[in-house]
Amino acid sequence: KKGTPIHVRAALMHNYWAEKKGLGKRIKPIADGERIKYVHLKVPNPTREDVFAFVGKLHPDLDVHRHVCKKTHFEKGFIAPLEGILKAINWDWEKRNTLDF
C-alpha cells in the first residue's frame, strides 16, 4: 500500500516471491525484527516492485539478481551522503561544462 516504509515493502516482497516460486521450504521467510538488506530493482521486472529484501546473501533461485539497479545503489548509498559535504565546499560530483574562465 502507499506509504509503506521501503524496508517493509522489501521484506514483504521477499516472502511473497519465495512462496510464489515454491521456495518456501528452502528459503526462510523474513520475520519481524530480523536484520535485512535490500536492493533497488529496475522496473519493469517480474516482481513488479522496485525493492527486494534478503538476509545474508541474495538467493540465486529467487532470480532477482539480474534486475538490481546499480546506478540507484550508487546514488542513494554513496552520493546522497556525500552531497552535504560537497555542497559545503562548492563542489559537484558530476563533471559539468561551464563558460567560466
DSSP file (Angstrom, degrees, kcal/mol; ACC not computed):
  #  RESIDUE AA STRUCTURE BP1 BP2  ACC     N-H-->O    O-->H-N    N-H-->O    O-->H-N    TCO  KAPPA ALPHA  PHI   PSI    X-CA   Y-CA   Z-CA
    1    1 A K    >         0   0    0      0, 0.0     3,-1.5     0, 0.0     2,-0.1   0.000 360.0 360.0 360.0 160.3    0.0    0.0    0.0
    2    2 A K  T 3   +     0   0    0      1,-0.2     0, 0.0     0, 0.0     0, 0.0  -0.417 360.0  27.6 -65.9 136.8    1.0    3.6   -0.4
    3    3 A G  T 3  S+     0   0    0      1,-0.3    -1,-0.2    -2,-0.1     3,-0.1   0.408  81.0 140.7  92.7  -1.2    3.0    4.9    2.5
    4    4 A T    <   -     0   0    0     -3,-1.5    -1,-0.3     1,-0.1     5,-0.1  -0.590  60.9-105.5 -74.1 131.6    4.5    1.6    3.5
    5    5 A P     >  -     0   0    0      0, 0.0     4,-2.3     0, 0.0     3,-0.4  -0.202  26.5-117.6 -57.8 150.7    8.2    2.0    4.5
    6    6 A I  H  > S+     0   0    0      1,-0.2     4,-2.4     2,-0.2     5,-0.2   0.859 111.8  52.1 -62.2 -39.7   10.7    0.7    2.0
    7    7 A H  H  > S+     0   0    0      2,-0.2     4,-1.9     1,-0.2    -1,-0.2   0.842 110.4  49.2 -69.1 -30.8   12.2   -2.0    4.2
    8    8 A V  H  > S+     0   0    0     -3,-0.4     4,-2.6     2,-0.2     5,-0.2   0.925 111.3  48.5 -71.6 -45.0    8.8   -3.4    5.0
    9    9 A R  H  X S+     0   0    0     -4,-2.3     4,-2.3     1,-0.2    -2,-0.2   0.906 111.8  51.1 -58.8 -41.6    7.8   -3.5    1.3
   10   10 A A  H  X S+     0   0    0     -4,-2.4     4,-2.0     2,-0.2    43,-1.6   0.912 111.5  45.9 -64.3 -43.5   11.1   -5.2    0.5
   11   11 A A  H  X S+     0   0    0     -4,-1.9     4,-2.3     2,-0.2    19,-0.3   0.902 112.5  50.5 -67.2 -41.3   10.6   -7.9    3.2
   12   12 A L  H  X S+     0   0    0     -4,-2.6     4,-2.5     1,-0.2    -1,-0.2   0.901 110.0  50.8 -62.0 -40.8    7.0   -8.5    2.1
   13   13 A M  H  X S+     0   0    0     -4,-2.3     4,-2.8    -5,-0.2     5,-0.3   0.897 108.6  52.2 -65.4 -39.8    8.1   -8.9   -1.5
   14   14 A H  H  X S+     0   0    0     -4,-2.0     4,-2.5     2,-0.2     5,-0.2   0.954 112.6  44.2 -58.8 -51.1   10.8  -11.4   -0.5
   15   15 A N  H  X S+     0   0    0     -4,-2.3     4,-1.8     1,-0.2    -2,-0.2   0.906 116.6  46.3 -63.2 -42.4    8.3  -13.5    1.4
   16   16 A Y  H  X S+     0   0    0     -4,-2.5     4,-2.6    -5,-0.2    -1,-0.2   0.928 114.3  46.6 -65.5 -45.8    5.7  -13.3   -1.3
   17   17 A W  H  X S+     0   0    0     -4,-2.8     4,-2.1     2,-0.2     6,-0.2   0.878 110.9  51.7 -68.5 -38.5    8.2  -14.1   -4.1
   18   18 A A  H  <>S+     0   0    0     -4,-2.5     5,-2.9    -5,-0.3     6,-0.4   0.904 114.0  44.7 -64.0 -40.6    9.8  -17.0   -2.3
   19   19 A E  H ><5S+     0   0    0     -4,-1.8     3,-1.2    -5,-0.2     5,-0.2   0.902 111.8  52.2 -69.1 -41.1    6.4  -18.5   -1.7
   20   20 A K  H 3<5S+     0   0    0     -4,-2.6    -2,-0.2     1,-0.3    -1,-0.2   0.866 109.4  49.0 -64.5 -36.9    5.2  -17.9   -5.3
   21   21 A K  T 3<5S-     0   0    0     -4,-2.1    -1,-0.3    -5,-0.2    -2,-0.2   0.426 117.9-112.7 -83.6   2.1    8.3  -19.6   -6.8
   22   22 A G  T < 5S+     0   0    0     -3,-1.2     3,-0.3    -4,-0.2    -3,-0.2   0.780  83.8 121.0  75.3  27.4    7.7  -22.6   -4.5
   23   23 A L     >< +     0   0    0     -5,-2.9     4,-3.0    -6,-0.2     3,-0.4   0.165  28.5 115.9-107.1  16.3   10.9  -22.0   -2.4
   24   24 A G  T  4 S+     0   0    0     -6,-0.4    -1,-0.2     1,-0.2    -5,-0.1   0.779  79.1  45.8 -58.1 -30.3    9.1  -21.6    0.9
   25   25 A K  T  4 S+     0   0    0     -3,-0.3    -1,-0.2     1,-0.1    -2,-0.1   0.789 118.6  40.3 -84.5 -28.5   10.8  -24.7    2.3
   26   26 A R  T  4 S+     0   0    0     -3,-0.4     2,-0.6     1,-0.2    -2,-0.2   0.780 114.7  51.9 -90.1 -29.3   14.3  -23.9    1.1
   27   27 A I  S  < S-     0   0    0     -4,-3.0    -1,-0.2    -9,-0.1    -4,-0.0  -0.942  83.2-133.2-114.7 120.6   14.3  -20.1    1.8
   28   28 A K        -     0   0    0     -2,-0.6    -3,-0.1    -3,-0.1     3,-0.0  -0.499  27.3-116.4 -70.7 132.5   13.3  -19.0    5.3
   29   29 A P        -     0   0    0      0, 0.0     2,-0.4     0, 0.0    -1,-0.1  -0.344  32.4-101.9 -66.7 151.4   10.8  -16.1    5.3
   30   30 A I        -     0   0    0    -19,-0.3     2,-0.2    23,-0.1   -15,-0.1  -0.624  43.1-153.0 -75.7 126.7   11.9  -12.8    6.8
   31   31 A A    >   -     0   0    0     -2,-0.4     3,-1.7     1,-0.1     2,-0.1  -0.540  29.1 -77.6 -99.7 165.6   10.4  -12.5   10.2
   32   32 A D  T 3  S+     0   0    0      1,-0.3    -1,-0.1    -2,-0.2     3,-0.1  -0.393 116.7  15.4 -61.9 131.5    9.5   -9.4   12.2
   33   33 A G  T 3  S+     0   0    0      1,-0.3    -1,-0.3    -2,-0.1     2,-0.2   0.435  90.6 140.2  85.2   0.6   12.6   -7.7   13.8
   34   34 A E    <   -     0   0    0     -3,-1.7     2,-0.4     1,-0.1    -1,-0.3  -0.509  59.0-111.7 -78.8 144.7   15.1   -9.6   11.6
   35   35 A R        +     0   0    0     -2,-0.2     2,-0.3    -3,-0.1    21,-0.2  -0.637  47.8 176.1 -77.1 125.0   18.1   -7.7   10.2
   36   36 A I        -     0   0    0     -2,-0.4     2,-0.3    19,-0.1    19,-0.2  -0.814  27.8-147.8-126.8 165.5   17.8   -7.4    6.4
   37   37 A K  E     -A   54   0A   0     17,-2.5    17,-2.4    -2,-0.3     2,-0.3  -0.929  21.0-161.1-121.4 152.6   19.5   -5.9    3.4
   38   38 A Y  E     -A   53   0A   0     -2,-0.3     2,-0.3    15,-0.2    15,-0.2  -0.981   6.5-153.4-138.6 154.9   17.6   -4.6    0.5
   39   39 A V  E     -A   52   0A   0     13,-2.7    13,-1.8    -2,-0.3     2,-0.4  -0.911  20.0-122.6-123.1 149.1   18.3   -3.8   -3.1
   40   40 A H  E     -A   51   0A   0     -2,-0.3    29,-2.9    29,-0.3     2,-0.3  -0.747  31.2-148.6 -88.2 138.4   16.6   -1.5   -5.6
   41   41 A L  B     -B   68   0B   0      9,-2.9    27,-0.2    -2,-0.4     2,-0.2  -0.788  15.6-111.6-110.1 150.7   15.3   -3.1   -8.7
   42   42 A K        -     0   0    0     25,-3.5     7,-0.1    -2,-0.3     9,-0.0  -0.560  48.7-102.8 -72.4 142.1   15.0   -1.9  -12.3
   43   43 A V  S    S+     0   0    0     -2,-0.2     2,-0.1     1,-0.1     7,-0.1  -0.951  98.3  45.8-111.8 133.5   11.4   -1.5  -13.3
   44   44 A P  S    S+     0   0    0      0, 0.0    -2,-0.1     0, 0.0    -1,-0.1   0.465  79.2 139.3 -83.8 153.5    9.8   -3.4  -15.1
   45   45 A N    >   -     0   0    0     -2,-0.1     3,-1.2    -4,-0.1    19,-0.1  -0.929  66.5 -93.0-149.1 169.7   10.8   -6.7  -13.6
   46   46 A P  T 3  S+     0   0    0      0, 0.0    18,-0.1     0, 0.0    -3,-0.0   0.783 123.0  54.0 -60.8 -27.3    8.9  -10.0  -12.7
   47   47 A T  T 3  S-     0   0    0      2,-0.2     3,-0.1    17,-0.0    17,-0.0   0.712  95.3-142.4 -79.0 -19.1    8.2   -8.9   -9.2
   48   48 A R    <   +     0   0    0     -3,-1.2     2,-0.3     1,-0.2    -5,-0.1   0.769  67.4 103.4  60.0  28.5    6.6   -5.6  -10.3
   49   49 A E  S    S-     0   0    0     -7,-0.1    -1,-0.2     1,-0.0    -2,-0.2  -0.919  71.2-136.7-134.5 160.0    8.2   -3.9   -7.3
   50   50 A D  S    S+     0   0    0     -2,-0.3    -9,-2.9    -3,-0.1     2,-0.3   0.461  83.6  47.8-100.7  -1.2   11.2   -1.6   -7.0
   51   51 A V  E     -A   40   0A   0    -11,-0.3     2,-0.3   -42,-0.1   -11,-0.2  -0.960  55.6-174.9-136.6 156.2   12.8   -3.1   -3.9
   52   52 A F  E     -A   39   0A   0    -13,-1.8   -13,-2.7    -2,-0.3     2,-0.2  -0.965  12.6-149.5-151.9 132.7   13.6   -6.6   -2.7
   53   53 A A  E     +A   38   0A   0    -43,-1.6     2,-0.3    -2,-0.3   -15,-0.2  -0.596  16.0 172.8-102.2 162.2   15.0   -7.7    0.7
   54   54 A F  E     -A   37   0A   0    -17,-2.4   -17,-2.5    -2,-0.2     2,-0.5  -0.976  28.3-127.5-159.5 160.6   17.2  -10.6    1.8
   55   55 A V  S    S-     0   0    0      2,-0.3     2,-1.2    -2,-0.3   -19,-0.1  -0.966  83.9 -24.1-113.0 125.6   19.0  -11.9    4.8
   56   56 A G  S    S+     0   0    0     -2,-0.5     2,-0.3   -21,-0.2    -2,-0.1  -0.630 130.0   7.8  79.2 -98.3   22.7  -12.7    4.3
   57   57 A K  S    S-     0   0    0     -2,-1.2     2,-0.6   -20,-0.0    -2,-0.3  -0.885  82.3-103.4-119.6 150.4   23.1  -13.2    0.5
   58   58 A L        -     0   0    0     -2,-0.3    -4,-0.1    -4,-0.1    -2,-0.0  -0.623  45.0-122.8 -71.5 115.1   20.6  -12.8   -2.3
   59   59 A H    >   -     0   0    0     -2,-0.6     3,-1.3     1,-0.1     5,-0.4  -0.403  10.4-143.0 -66.4 127.8   19.5  -16.3   -3.0
   60   60 A P  G >  S+     0   0    0      0, 0.0     3,-1.2     0, 0.0    -1,-0.1   0.773  95.7  66.0 -65.5 -25.8   20.1  -17.2   -6.7
   61   61 A D  G 3  S+     0   0    0      1,-0.3    -2,-0.1     2,-0.1    -3,-0.0   0.707  88.8  67.0 -69.4 -18.1   16.9  -19.2   -7.0
   62   62 A L  G <  S-     0   0    0     -3,-1.3    -1,-0.3   -39,-0.0    -3,-0.0   0.714  94.8-145.8 -73.4 -19.3   14.8  -16.1   -6.5
   63   63 A D    <   +     0   0    0     -3,-1.2    -2,-0.1    -4,-0.3    -4,-0.0   0.893  63.7 115.5  57.3  46.2   16.1  -14.9   -9.9
   64   64 A V    >   +     0   0    0     -5,-0.4     3,-2.2     2,-0.1     4,-0.3   0.586  44.6  87.6-113.9 -19.9   16.2  -11.2   -8.9
   65   65 A H  G >  S+     0   0    0      1,-0.3     3,-1.1    -6,-0.2    -1,-0.0   0.778  83.7  57.8 -57.5 -30.9   19.9  -10.5   -9.1
   66   66 A R  G 3  S+     0   0    0      1,-0.2    -1,-0.3     3,-0.0    -2,-0.1   0.588 103.2  54.9 -78.0  -7.5   19.8   -9.6  -12.8
   67   67 A H  G <  S+     0   0    0     -3,-2.2   -25,-3.5     2,-0.1    -1,-0.2   0.348  76.1 125.9-103.8   4.7   17.3   -6.8  -12.1
   68   68 A V  B <   -B   41   0B   0     -3,-1.1     2,-1.0    -4,-0.3   -27,-0.3  -0.444  58.3-136.4 -67.5 132.7   19.3   -5.0   -9.4
   69   69 A C     >  -     0   0    0    -29,-2.9     4,-1.6     1,-0.2   -29,-0.3  -0.785  22.3-178.5 -94.6  99.4   19.8   -1.3  -10.3
   70   70 A K  H  > S+     0   0    0     -2,-1.0     4,-2.3     1,-0.2    -1,-0.2   0.823  79.3  59.2 -68.5 -32.3   23.4   -0.5   -9.6
   71   71 A K  H  > S+     0   0    0      2,-0.2     4,-2.4     1,-0.2    -1,-0.2   0.921 105.6  48.1 -63.6 -43.9   23.0    3.2  -10.5
   72   72 A T  H  > S+     0   0    0      1,-0.2     4,-2.8     2,-0.2     5,-0.3   0.900 110.9  51.8 -63.8 -40.8   20.3    3.7   -7.9
   73   73 A H  H  X S+     0   0    0     -4,-1.6     4,-2.4     1,-0.2     5,-0.4   0.908 110.2  48.8 -62.5 -41.6   22.5    2.0   -5.2
   74   74 A F  H  X>S+     0   0    0     -4,-2.3     5,-2.0     2,-0.2     4,-1.8   0.930 115.2  43.9 -62.9 -46.3   25.4    4.2   -6.1
   75   75 A E  I  <>S+     0   0    0     -4,-2.4     5,-2.6     3,-0.2    -2,-0.2   0.916 122.1  36.2 -68.2 -43.5   23.4    7.4   -5.9
   76   76 A K  I  <5S+     0   0    0     -4,-2.8    -2,-0.2     3,-0.2    -1,-0.2   0.817 124.9  38.8 -81.3 -30.7   21.5    6.5   -2.7
   77   77 A G  I  <5S+     0   0    0     -4,-2.4    -3,-0.2    -5,-0.3    -2,-0.2   0.731 134.2  11.3 -93.1 -23.8   24.3    4.7   -0.9
   78   78 A F  I  X5S+     0   0    0     -4,-1.8     4,-1.2    -5,-0.4    -3,-0.2   0.741 126.7  42.9-120.3 -51.7   27.3    6.8   -1.8
   79   79 A I  I  ><S+     0   0    0     -5,-2.0     4,-1.9     2,-0.2    -3,-0.2   0.921 108.0  56.9 -70.8 -45.4   26.4   10.1   -3.5
   80   80 A A  H  ><S+     0   0    0     -5,-2.6     4,-0.6     1,-0.2     3,-0.3   0.914 110.9  43.0 -57.1 -47.3   23.5   11.2   -1.3
   81   81 A P  H  4 S+     0   0    0      0, 0.0     4,-0.5     0, 0.0     3,-0.4   0.839 115.9  50.4 -66.5 -29.1   25.5   11.1    2.0
   82   82 A L  H  X S+     0   0    0     -4,-1.2     4,-2.3     1,-0.2     3,-0.5   0.741  91.7  77.2 -78.8 -24.0   28.4   12.8    0.2
   83   83 A E  H  X S+     0   0    0     -4,-1.9     4,-2.7    -3,-0.3     5,-0.2   0.827  87.6  58.2 -60.6 -34.8   26.3   15.6   -1.2
   84   84 A G  H  X S+     0   0    0     -4,-0.6     4,-1.4    -3,-0.4    -1,-0.2   0.914 110.7  42.5 -60.7 -42.9   26.1   17.5    2.1
   85   85 A I  H  > S+     0   0    0     -3,-0.5     4,-1.2    -4,-0.5    -2,-0.2   0.925 114.9  49.9 -68.7 -45.7   29.9   17.7    2.3
   86   86 A L  H  <>S+     0   0    0     -4,-2.3     5,-3.0     1,-0.2     3,-0.3   0.875 108.9  52.4 -62.7 -38.0   30.3   18.6   -1.4
   87   87 A K  H ><5S+     0   0    0     -4,-2.7     3,-1.1     1,-0.2    -1,-0.2   0.876 104.7  56.6 -66.0 -37.1   27.7   21.3   -1.2
   88   88 A A  H 3<5S+     0   0    0     -4,-1.4    -1,-0.2     1,-0.3    -2,-0.2   0.810 113.9  38.5 -65.1 -30.5   29.6   22.9    1.8
   89   89 A I  T 3<5S-     0   0    0     -4,-1.2    -1,-0.3    -3,-0.3    -2,-0.2   0.229 115.1-113.2-105.6  14.0   32.8   23.2   -0.2
   90   90 A N  T < 5S+     0   0    0     -3,-1.1     2,-0.3     1,-0.2    -3,-0.2   0.866  70.6 136.0  58.3  41.8   31.0   24.2   -3.5
   91   91 A W      < -     0   0    0     -5,-3.0     2,-0.4    -8,-0.1    -1,-0.2  -0.765  41.8-150.3-110.6 162.2   32.0   21.0   -5.4
   92   92 A D        -     0   0    0     -2,-0.3     4,-0.1     1,-0.1    -9,-0.0  -0.994  13.1-144.0-132.6 141.2   29.9   18.8   -7.6
   93   93 A W  S    S+     0   0    0     -2,-0.4     2,-0.4     2,-0.1    -1,-0.1   0.703  85.5  68.2 -79.1 -18.8   30.2   15.1   -8.1
   94   94 A E  S    S-     0   0    0     -3,-0.0     2,-0.4     1,-0.0    -2,-0.1  -0.822  90.6-116.3-100.0 140.9   29.3   15.3  -11.7
   95   95 A K        -     0   0    0     -2,-0.4     2,-0.4     2,-0.0    -2,-0.1  -0.619  38.0-172.2 -74.3 128.1   31.5   17.0  -14.3
   96   96 A R        -     0   0    0     -2,-0.4     2,-0.4    -4,-0.1    -4,-0.0  -0.963  21.6-128.5-125.4 140.3   29.7   20.0  -15.7
   97   97 A N        +     0   0    0     -2,-0.4     2,-0.3     2,-0.0    -2,-0.0  -0.734  34.3 176.7 -86.1 132.3   30.7   22.2  -18.6
   98   98 A T        -     0   0    0     -2,-0.4     0, 0.0     2,-0.2     0, 0.0  -0.839  39.3-129.8-129.5 167.9   30.7   25.9  -17.7
   99   99 A L        +     0   0    0     -2,-0.3     2,-0.2     2,-0.0    -2,-0.0   0.273  68.9 121.0 -99.3   9.0   31.6   29.1  -19.5
  100  100 A D              0   0    0      1,-0.1    -2,-0.2     0, 0.0     0, 0.0  -0.500 360.0 360.0 -74.1 141.7   33.7   30.4  -16.6
  101  101 A F              0   0    0     -2,-0.2    -1,-0.1     0, 0.0    -2,-0.0   0.375 360.0 360.0-110.6 360.0   37.3   31.1  -17.3
